[in-house]
Amino acid sequence: MSKSSQRIKFKQVNLIAIVSLFVVILAGGVVRSSGSGMGCPDWPKCFGRYVPPTDAAQLPKDYKQAYVAGRIKKNIRFAKTLDVFGYSNLAKRIREDKSILVPEDFNVVNTWTEYINRLIGVIAGIFMVLTVVYSFSYRDEVKMIPVLSITNLILVGFQGWLGSIVVSTNLTSWIVTVHMLLALAILAVSIYTYHLAFTYNKQNGKAKGLVIIVAVLSLIISVVQIVIGTDVREEIDAVSNHLQGYREDWINSVGAVFANHRTLAIGVLVINVLLYGLIRKNYNRQSVQQQLMSFTFLMILLQIVTGVILSYWMLPPYAQAAHILLASLVFSAQFYLLLNLQRSAGMKEGKL
């Protein structure tokens, strides 16, 4: 295969990898909102099988005790790792967490929901491997593309290991947050290599400092909002354990973290309105910058709608999954916009 053909393949595979990462995030949102995170008590297998059971009669003998014992061993190893890196308090919390001693009852719907989530992750991983393979066609001109592609594959492997820790620690809150942030990092690297493949030999312009500053701030605020949103979800999980069946009371019991999340949503909207005005002022209507900004704004509005549904319609699972996916789309569009702000194409005369 010629180098040009390999580069075309790289762009195609990289784009598919990006799309598959969004599907992984959506699937993760479905798992989380449906309470299926512990549907498979072990990892990478599910109840010791590559294809999970469909009936309780297919479960291993004494599976509850066996998986609790395995979970304890894995957590002890993880706690030792945290001690080595100086996170003794976190290690102590994991060692003393009694929730991991509570075995999970078998639920076929939860099990297969989590299993499908893992399958989607495997498919995304395959495309990440193919991205690395075809990235070497750029090794002479843009060494950063194969370097970042390899780095991203390592991050995917680490993310898979972290997923096993999420399971063994029984969805410990801070690990779930790190898991989400790492997913965004992997997404950002994939978007960056895709961008490099299309623009490495094209002339760049120089965007105005104000546009760049506002774009960076909007991206940072979105990441902070995602982190706070994860905290909200963790608080709701904690509250729901005490208020089973009373979903309408969960949000009222969460406290300040939900108020902060709602307030920052206004900040996200305001700064993106400002950025939208700056983009319209400095870039042509047909430019990729305006198209990306319009898409970002649409995703933000849809995210607000799902947020309202979550607040006033008792946290329906479909809205939770959509809310997470939309947050990821907003982050990705903002990041890709930032990468494209210095492209000369589409700049208005005398504006940049």
C-alpha positions as CSV (number, residue, x, y, z in Angstrom):
1,M,0.0,0.0,0.0
2,S,1.4,3.4,-1.0
3,K,2.1,6.1,1.6
4,S,-0.8,8.3,0.2
5,S,-3.2,5.3,0.6
6,Q,-2.0,4.7,4.1
7,R,-2.6,8.3,5.0
8,I,-6.1,8.2,3.6
9,K,-6.7,5.0,5.7
10,F,-5.3,6.8,8.7
11,K,-7.8,9.7,8.4
12,Q,-10.7,7.3,7.9
13,V,-9.7,5.0,10.8
14,N,-8.9,8.0,13.1
15,L,-12.4,9.4,12.4
16,I,-14.0,6.1,13.0
17,A,-12.0,5.8,16.3
18,I,-13.3,9.3,17.3
19,V,-16.9,8.3,16.6
20,S,-16.5,5.0,18.5
21,L,-15.2,6.9,21.5
22,F,-18.4,8.9,21.6
23,V,-20.3,5.6,21.4
24,V,-18.2,4.3,24.3
25,I,-19.1,7.4,26.4
26,L,-22.8,7.0,25.5
27,A,-22.7,3.3,26.5
28,G,-20.9,4.3,29.7
29,G,-23.7,6.8,30.4
30,V,-26.3,4.1,29.8
31,V,-24.5,1.8,32.2
32,R,-24.2,4.5,34.9
33,S,-27.8,5.8,34.6
34,S,-29.2,2.3,34.6
35,G,-27.2,1.2,37.6
36,S,-25.5,-1.6,35.6
37,G,-21.9,-0.7,36.6
38,M,-21.6,-3.8,38.7
39,G,-23.5,-6.0,36.3
40,C,-20.2,-7.9,35.8
41,P,-18.5,-8.4,39.1
42,D,-15.2,-9.4,37.5
43,W,-13.0,-8.0,34.7
44,P,-12.2,-8.6,31.8
45,K,-14.5,-11.6,31.9
46,C,-18.0,-11.5,33.1
47,F,-18.9,-14.1,35.7
48,G,-15.8,-15.9,34.6
49,R,-17.1,-16.2,31.0
50,Y,-16.4,-14.4,27.7
51,V,-20.1,-14.5,27.0
52,P,-22.0,-13.7,30.2
53,P,-24.8,-15.9,31.6
54,T,-28.5,-15.4,30.8
55,D,-29.8,-17.3,33.7
56,A,-28.8,-17.7,37.4
57,A,-28.4,-21.4,36.8
58,Q,-25.3,-20.6,34.7
59,L,-23.5,-18.7,37.5
60,P,-20.3,-20.2,39.0
61,K,-20.7,-21.9,42.3
62,D,-20.3,-19.6,45.3
63,Y,-19.7,-16.7,42.9
64,K,-20.5,-14.0,45.4
65,Q,-17.8,-15.0,47.9
66,A,-15.3,-15.7,45.1
67,Y,-15.7,-12.3,43.5
68,V,-15.7,-10.4,46.7
69,A,-12.4,-12.1,47.7
70,G,-10.9,-11.3,44.3
71,R,-12.1,-7.7,44.6
72,I,-10.4,-7.4,48.0
73,K,-7.1,-8.7,46.6
74,K,-7.2,-6.2,43.7
75,N,-8.0,-3.3,46.0
76,I,-5.1,-4.2,48.3
77,R,-2.7,-4.1,45.4
78,F,-4.2,-0.8,44.2
79,A,-3.9,0.7,47.7
80,K,-0.2,-0.3,47.8
81,T,0.3,1.5,44.5
82,L,-1.3,4.6,45.9
83,D,0.9,4.4,48.9
84,V,4.0,4.3,46.7
85,F,2.9,7.5,45.0
86,G,2.1,9.3,48.3
87,Y,-1.7,9.0,48.3
88,S,-1.9,7.3,51.7
89,N,-5.3,8.8,52.6
90,L,-6.9,7.5,49.5
91,A,-5.3,4.1,50.0
92,K,-6.6,4.1,53.6
93,R,-10.2,4.9,52.3
94,I,-10.0,2.0,49.9
95,R,-8.8,-0.4,52.5
96,E,-11.5,0.6,54.9
97,D,-14.3,0.7,52.4
98,K,-16.9,-1.9,53.6
99,S,-19.1,-1.5,50.5
100,I,-16.8,-3.9,48.5
101,L,-17.7,-6.6,51.0
102,V,-21.3,-6.6,49.8
103,P,-21.8,-9.0,47.0
104,E,-23.9,-8.1,43.9
105,D,-27.0,-10.0,43.1
106,F,-27.2,-11.3,39.5
107,N,-29.4,-9.2,37.2
108,V,-29.4,-10.4,33.6
109,V,-30.3,-6.9,32.2
110,N,-27.5,-5.2,34.2
111,T,-25.1,-7.9,33.3
112,W,-25.7,-7.6,29.5
113,T,-25.8,-3.8,29.6
114,E,-22.3,-3.8,31.2
115,Y,-21.1,-6.5,28.8
116,I,-22.2,-4.6,25.7
117,N,-20.5,-1.6,27.1
118,R,-17.3,-3.6,27.3
119,L,-17.7,-4.9,23.8
120,I,-18.1,-1.4,22.4
121,G,-14.9,-0.5,24.3
122,V,-13.1,-3.4,22.6
123,I,-14.2,-2.3,19.2
124,A,-13.0,1.3,19.9
125,G,-9.7,-0.2,21.0
126,I,-9.3,-2.1,17.7
127,F,-9.7,1.1,15.8
128,M,-7.2,2.8,18.1
129,V,-4.7,0.0,17.2
130,L,-5.4,0.5,13.5
131,T,-4.8,4.3,14.0
132,V,-1.3,3.5,15.3
133,V,-0.6,1.2,12.4
134,Y,-1.5,3.8,9.8
135,S,0.0,6.7,11.7
136,F,3.6,5.6,10.7
137,S,2.9,6.8,7.2
138,Y,3.5,10.3,8.7
139,R,6.7,9.4,10.6
140,D,8.9,11.4,8.2
141,E,6.9,14.6,7.9
142,V,4.9,14.8,11.2
143,K,6.5,12.6,13.8
144,M,4.0,13.9,16.3
145,I,1.2,11.9,14.7
146,P,2.7,8.4,15.4
147,V,4.0,9.6,18.8
148,L,0.6,10.8,19.9
149,S,-1.2,7.8,18.4
150,I,1.0,5.4,20.3
151,T,0.6,7.5,23.5
152,N,-3.1,7.4,23.1
153,L,-3.1,3.6,22.7
154,I,-1.2,3.4,26.0
155,L,-3.8,5.7,27.6
156,V,-6.6,3.4,26.3
157,G,-4.8,0.4,27.9
158,F,-4.5,2.4,31.2
159,Q,-8.2,3.3,30.8
160,G,-9.1,-0.4,30.5
161,W,-7.1,-1.1,33.7
162,L,-8.8,1.8,35.5
163,G,-12.1,0.4,34.4
164,S,-11.2,-2.8,36.3
165,I,-10.4,-0.7,39.3
166,V,-13.8,1.1,39.0
167,V,-15.4,-2.4,39.2
168,S,-13.2,-3.7,42.1
169,T,-13.7,-0.5,44.2
170,N,-17.5,-0.7,43.6
171,L,-17.6,2.6,41.7
172,T,-15.6,4.7,44.1
173,S,-16.5,8.3,43.3
174,W,-13.1,9.8,42.6
175,I,-12.0,6.9,40.4
176,V,-15.2,7.3,38.3
177,T,-14.3,11.0,37.9
178,V,-10.7,10.2,36.8
179,H,-12.2,7.6,34.4
180,M,-14.3,10.2,32.7
181,L,-11.5,12.8,32.5
182,L,-9.2,10.2,31.0
183,A,-11.9,9.4,28.4
184,L,-11.9,13.1,27.4
185,A,-8.1,13.1,27.2
186,I,-8.1,10.1,24.9
187,L,-10.8,11.9,22.8
188,A,-8.8,15.1,22.6
189,V,-5.6,13.3,21.5
190,S,-7.6,11.5,18.7
191,I,-9.1,14.8,17.6
192,Y,-5.7,16.4,17.6
193,T,-4.0,13.7,15.4
194,Y,-7.0,13.9,13.0
195,H,-6.5,17.7,12.8
196,L,-2.7,17.4,12.3
197,A,-3.2,14.9,9.4
198,F,-5.3,17.5,7.5
199,T,-3.4,20.7,8.4
200,Y,0.3,19.9,8.8
201,N,1.3,21.2,5.4
202,K,-1.2,24.2,5.3
203,Q,-0.5,27.8,6.1
204,N,-1.9,29.1,9.4
205,G,-3.0,32.6,10.2
206,K,-2.7,34.3,13.5
207,A,-5.9,34.6,15.5
208,K,-6.6,37.6,17.8
209,G,-5.6,37.0,21.3
210,L,-9.1,37.8,22.7
211,V,-10.6,35.0,20.6
212,I,-8.1,32.5,21.7
213,I,-8.4,33.5,25.4
214,V,-12.2,33.2,25.3
215,A,-12.0,29.9,23.5
216,V,-9.6,28.5,26.1
217,L,-11.7,29.7,29.0
218,S,-14.8,28.2,27.5
219,L,-13.0,24.9,27.2
220,I,-11.7,25.0,30.8
221,I,-15.2,25.9,32.1
222,S,-16.7,23.0,30.2
223,V,-14.2,20.6,31.7
224,V,-14.9,21.9,35.2
225,Q,-18.6,21.6,34.6
226,I,-18.1,18.0,33.6
227,V,-16.2,17.3,36.8
228,I,-18.9,18.9,38.9
229,G,-21.5,17.0,37.0
230,T,-19.7,13.8,37.9
231,D,-19.7,14.9,41.5
232,V,-23.5,15.5,41.2
233,R,-24.0,12.0,39.9
234,E,-21.9,10.6,42.8
235,E,-24.0,12.5,45.4
236,I,-27.2,11.3,43.8
237,D,-25.9,7.7,44.0
238,A,-25.2,8.2,47.7
239,V,-28.6,9.7,48.3
240,S,-30.4,7.1,46.3
241,N,-29.0,4.4,48.6
242,H,-31.0,5.9,51.5
243,L,-34.1,7.1,49.5
244,Q,-34.9,4.0,47.4
245,G,-37.9,4.6,45.2
246,Y,-38.2,8.4,45.9
247,R,-36.4,9.8,42.9
248,E,-38.2,13.2,43.2
249,D,-36.4,13.7,46.5
250,W,-32.9,12.8,45.3
251,I,-32.0,16.2,43.8
252,N,-33.3,18.1,46.7
253,S,-31.1,16.1,49.0
254,V,-27.9,16.5,47.0
255,G,-27.0,20.0,48.3
256,A,-24.7,22.7,47.1
257,V,-22.9,20.6,44.4
258,F,-26.1,20.6,42.3
259,A,-26.6,24.3,42.8
260,N,-23.0,24.9,41.7
261,H,-23.5,22.7,38.6
262,R,-26.6,24.6,37.7
263,T,-25.0,28.0,38.2
264,L,-21.9,27.1,36.2
265,A,-24.2,26.0,33.4
266,I,-25.2,29.7,33.1
267,G,-21.5,30.6,32.9
268,V,-21.0,28.0,30.1
269,L,-23.8,29.6,28.2
270,V,-22.7,33.2,28.7
271,I,-19.0,32.6,27.7
272,N,-20.1,30.7,24.6
273,V,-22.5,33.5,23.6
274,L,-19.5,35.8,23.8
275,L,-17.3,33.4,21.8
276,Y,-20.1,33.0,19.2
277,G,-20.1,36.8,18.8
278,L,-16.3,36.9,18.3
279,I,-16.3,34.1,15.8
280,R,-19.1,35.7,13.8
281,K,-17.2,39.0,13.8
282,N,-13.8,37.5,12.7
283,Y,-14.7,34.6,10.5
284,N,-16.8,34.1,7.4
285,R,-20.2,32.4,7.6
286,Q,-18.9,29.4,5.6
287,S,-15.8,28.9,7.6
288,V,-15.1,25.8,9.7
289,Q,-14.8,28.1,12.7
290,Q,-18.4,29.4,12.4
291,Q,-19.7,25.9,11.6
292,L,-18.0,24.5,14.7
293,M,-19.2,27.3,16.9
294,S,-22.8,26.8,15.7
295,F,-22.6,23.1,16.4
296,T,-21.2,23.8,19.9
297,F,-24.0,26.2,20.6
298,L,-26.6,23.7,19.5
299,M,-25.1,21.0,21.7
300,I,-25.0,23.4,24.7
301,L,-28.7,24.2,24.2
302,L,-29.6,20.5,24.0
303,Q,-27.5,19.9,27.1
304,I,-29.5,22.6,28.9
305,V,-32.7,20.9,27.8
306,T,-31.6,17.5,29.1
307,G,-30.5,19.2,32.4
308,V,-34.0,20.7,32.8
309,I,-35.5,17.2,32.2
310,L,-33.2,15.7,34.8
311,S,-34.1,18.4,37.3
312,Y,-37.8,18.3,36.9
313,W,-38.7,14.9,35.6
314,M,-37.1,12.7,38.3
315,L,-33.8,11.9,36.6
316,P,-34.9,9.7,33.7
317,P,-32.0,7.3,32.7
318,Y,-32.2,8.3,28.9
319,A,-31.7,11.9,29.8
320,Q,-28.7,11.1,32.0
321,A,-27.0,9.2,29.2
322,A,-27.8,12.0,26.7
323,H,-26.5,14.6,29.1
324,I,-23.1,12.9,29.4
325,L,-22.9,12.4,25.6
326,L,-23.8,16.1,24.9
327,A,-21.1,17.2,27.4
328,S,-18.5,15.2,25.6
329,L,-19.7,16.6,22.2
330,V,-19.4,20.2,23.6
331,F,-15.9,19.5,24.9
332,S,-14.8,18.0,21.6
333,A,-16.3,20.7,19.4
334,Q,-14.7,23.4,21.6
335,F,-11.3,21.7,21.4
336,Y,-11.5,21.2,17.7
337,L,-12.6,24.8,17.3
338,L,-9.5,25.9,19.3
339,L,-7.3,23.9,17.0
340,N,-8.9,25.6,14.0
341,L,-8.8,29.2,15.2
342,Q,-5.4,29.8,13.6
343,R,-6.3,28.4,10.2
344,S,-6.2,31.2,7.7
345,A,-9.1,29.8,5.6
346,G,-12.3,31.7,6.4
347,M,-10.8,34.7,8.0
348,K,-12.5,38.0,7.2
349,E,-10.4,40.7,5.6
350,G,-8.7,43.0,8.1
351,K,-10.1,41.1,11.1
352,L,-7.2,38.7,11.8
